[in-house]
Amino acid sequence: LRSLELVEGERMTVTPTYHLFRMMKAHQDGELLDAAYDEKRYDTKYGTVPKLSISASEKDGVVTVTIANTKLDEDEELVIELDREFASVSAELLTAGNMCDVNTFDEPDKVSPKPMASELSGRTVKVTTPKMSIAAITLK
C-alpha cells in the first residue's frame, strides 16, 4: 500500500509509508554528507541490489543517518564512524514481522516506528538493523 493514509468515512489511519516519509523528513533542506560503506549486494529475480541503503545529512548542527536494510532474512550490525564527537544519539526503527503486514482500522499501529537501541561511544555509533527495516538515527 503506497498511500500515506487510509480513510473510510469518519475513520482514518496512517500507513507504514507515512511513517517512512516522516522518518526521512529530517533530510529535507539538509546538507548531504558523505556516507561511505562496504556495499554488500545480493541477487534477486529482479537483478542485483544493495543489502543496505544509507543516507546522511546535516541541518542546524543535527546529523541524521537513515538506513534501509533490504534483506528479507538477514539483520545487519553496523559500526558508524563519525567525523566528530556528538553529545547524544537517538534512533527509531520501522519494521514488521512479515513483509505483507499493513496498518488497518482495526490494527492502526501494526507497523509503526519504535525506539531503537543505539550505542554512542566517542566517534562511533553501533546499531543493528533488522531484516526489512528502516532506521533513522539522530546525532546532536
Backbone torsions as a table, in degrees:
resi	resn	phi	psi	omega
1	LEU	NA	121.6	-173.6
2	ARG	-107.5	10.1	176.9
3	SER	-84.9	161.4	178.7
4	LEU	-83.3	-29.9	-176.9
5	GLU	-138.5	155.5	169.3
6	LEU	-113.5	130.7	-179.4
7	VAL	-131.0	134.1	175.5
8	GLU	-146.4	107.5	-176.9
9	GLY	59.4	-121.0	-179.4
10	GLU	-86.3	-9.7	-174.9
11	ARG	-92.5	145.4	178.8
12	MET	-150.3	142.2	172.6
13	THR	-146.8	155.5	178.2
14	VAL	-92.8	155.1	-178.0
15	THR	-100.9	169.2	172.9
16	PRO	-57.1	-32.4	177.8
17	THR	-62.0	-38.9	175.9
18	TYR	-58.0	-48.6	-178.9
19	HIS	-61.4	-41.0	178.1
20	LEU	-59.9	-47.7	178.9
21	PHE	-60.5	-42.3	179.9
22	ARG	-63.8	-40.3	-179.6
23	MET	-66.8	-33.0	-179.5
24	MET	-83.5	-13.4	-175.6
25	LYS	-56.4	-30.6	-178.3
26	ALA	-62.0	-21.9	177.8
27	HIS	-74.4	-22.4	-175.4
28	GLN	-59.7	128.7	-179.5
29	ASP	66.6	10.9	177.1
30	GLY	-87.7	166.1	176.5
31	GLU	-90.7	125.8	179.4
32	LEU	-62.0	132.8	177.0
33	LEU	-110.7	149.5	175.1
34	ASP	-64.9	135.2	177.1
35	ALA	-135.7	85.4	-179.2
36	ALA	-88.8	136.5	177.7
37	TYR	-153.6	160.1	178.8
38	ASP	-76.4	97.1	-173.6
39	GLU	-74.1	114.5	174.5
40	LYS	-93.8	137.9	-179.0
41	ARG	-123.6	159.7	175.4
42	TYR	-144.3	157.3	-177.3
43	ASP	-90.2	138.3	172.5
44	THR	-128.2	173.7	177.5
45	LYS	-68.6	-11.4	178.2
46	TYR	-99.0	-1.5	-179.1
47	GLY	125.6	-172.4	179.8
48	THR	-88.4	131.4	-178.4
49	VAL	-130.0	154.2	176.9
50	PRO	-73.0	143.5	176.9
51	LYS	-67.3	-38.6	179.8
52	LEU	-124.5	147.9	169.3
53	SER	-123.7	122.8	-173.9
54	ILE	-124.7	134.0	174.3
55	SER	-130.2	147.8	178.3
56	ALA	-140.5	140.7	177.1
57	SER	-149.5	164.2	178.3
58	GLU	-132.3	135.1	176.2
59	LYS	-145.7	126.9	178.3
60	ASP	54.2	38.5	176.8
61	GLY	80.6	0.0	179.1
62	VAL	-104.8	129.1	178.4
63	VAL	-102.0	132.1	176.4
64	THR	-116.3	130.5	175.2
65	VAL	-121.9	124.6	175.9
66	THR	-116.1	140.9	-175.7
67	ILE	-134.2	127.5	172.8
68	ALA	-109.3	123.3	173.9
69	ASN	-97.3	109.6	-174.5
70	THR	-85.7	-8.4	-178.6
71	LYS	-71.3	141.3	179.4
72	LEU	-87.5	-11.0	-171.7
73	ASP	-141.2	14.9	-174.2
74	GLU	-146.3	124.7	173.3
75	ASP	-77.4	162.4	178.2
76	GLU	-135.5	122.4	176.1
77	GLU	-90.1	132.4	-177.6
78	LEU	-126.6	144.0	168.1
79	VAL	-118.5	113.5	-177.4
80	ILE	-97.1	120.9	178.4
81	GLU	-94.0	126.4	-175.1
82	LEU	-102.1	159.1	-179.7
83	ASP	-83.3	-7.7	178.6
84	ARG	-159.5	172.9	178.6
85	GLU	-87.4	149.9	177.2
86	PHE	-124.5	156.0	-178.8
87	ALA	-81.8	-30.2	-176.1
88	SER	-150.4	157.8	175.0
89	VAL	-136.0	141.4	169.9
90	SER	-138.2	154.5	-177.5
91	ALA	-150.1	149.4	173.4
92	GLU	-133.3	156.6	-171.6
93	LEU	-131.8	134.3	173.8
94	LEU	-115.8	116.8	179.4
95	THR	-154.2	170.3	-179.8
96	ALA	-138.2	159.1	177.9
97	GLY	-73.5	-26.3	-178.2
98	ASN	-139.8	140.6	-176.5
99	MET	-65.4	-12.6	178.8
100	CYS	-97.7	2.0	179.4
101	ASP	-64.3	141.5	177.9
102	VAL	-141.2	163.7	172.1
103	ASN	-87.5	139.5	177.9
104	THR	-129.1	174.2	176.6
105	PHE	-64.5	-32.0	178.7
106	ASP	-80.5	-28.8	177.8
107	GLU	-130.0	72.2	-173.9
108	PRO	-69.5	-17.0	-177.9
109	ASP	-115.1	20.5	-178.5
110	LYS	-58.1	-41.9	176.0
111	VAL	-121.3	100.3	-179.8
112	SER	-147.8	154.2	-177.2
113	PRO	-62.6	145.4	176.6
114	LYS	-129.4	154.3	173.6
115	PRO	-57.8	145.5	-177.3
116	MET	-120.3	137.3	176.7
117	ALA	-66.3	132.6	175.8
118	SER	-148.2	144.6	-177.0
119	GLU	-123.3	118.3	178.3
120	LEU	-102.1	125.0	178.8
121	SER	-142.1	108.0	-178.6
122	GLY	61.7	-115.8	-178.6
123	ARG	-108.4	26.0	177.4
124	THR	-132.0	150.0	174.0
125	VAL	-125.8	133.9	177.4
126	LYS	-112.2	131.5	176.0
127	VAL	-144.7	160.0	170.8
128	THR	-122.2	123.2	177.5
129	THR	-98.3	117.3	178.5
130	PRO	-67.6	163.0	174.3
131	LYS	-53.6	149.7	176.4
132	MET	51.3	53.2	-175.9
133	SER	-137.5	160.9	170.6
134	ILE	-123.7	129.3	177.6
135	ALA	-117.7	140.1	173.6
136	ALA	-123.2	120.4	-177.2
137	ILE	-113.0	130.2	-179.2
138	THR	-116.5	126.0	-179.8
139	LEU	-116.7	129.0	178.8
140	LYS	-124.9	NA	NA
